[in-house]
Amino acid sequence: MTIEAPETVEVDTKTVACDGGLEHPRVWLTIGEEGFVECPYCDKKFVLKEGAGHGH
């Protein structure tokens, strides 16, 4: 059985919401200095687009 890789999404803001496609409760996540955050429920990865979230 093959395990599907978690989805990766590029975003423009440091605060993102994930509801796992309604598979889990909506959670709000904050991207830190590392430039990404992963959902603790579904492992979806949110990556901050280059140059975003820095007040430009």
N, C-alpha and C positions, 0 to 999 in steps of 0.2 A: 504494500500500500504506500503510495506517495503522499507525503505531507506537503500541502500547498504553502508556498512562502508567504509571509505576511505582506500586506500591501504597503507601499511607500507612497506618500503624497507630499508634494512640494506646496508650501503655504507662504503667505505674505505677512502673517502676523505671528507673534510669539505665543499668543493664547489661542488654543484650538479646542474644539469639542469633538468627541468621538462617541457614537452610539452603536458602533459595530454593525451598522445596517439593521438596527433594532434588535440585535442579538444580545445586547447587554444594556444596563442603565447608561444614560448619557453622562459622560465625565468630561470635565474641563481640565486641560493639561497646559502647562507652561513650558516653552522651549527655553532651555538654559544656555549657558556659555558654549556647550558642546555643539549647538546648532541643530539638535533634533530631540524628539521625545517619543517614547513608545507607549502605547496604550497598555495599562496593566491587565486588561481583560482579553483583548484580541491580538495584541502585539503589533497592531498597525503602527507604522512609523511615520511621523510627521517631521519633515525636513524643512528648515527655514531657507527660502530662496536666497541666493547670494545678494547682498545689499539690502535685504528686507529687514524690517524690525529695528532699524538703527536711526529712525527719525529723519531719513533723507527725503 
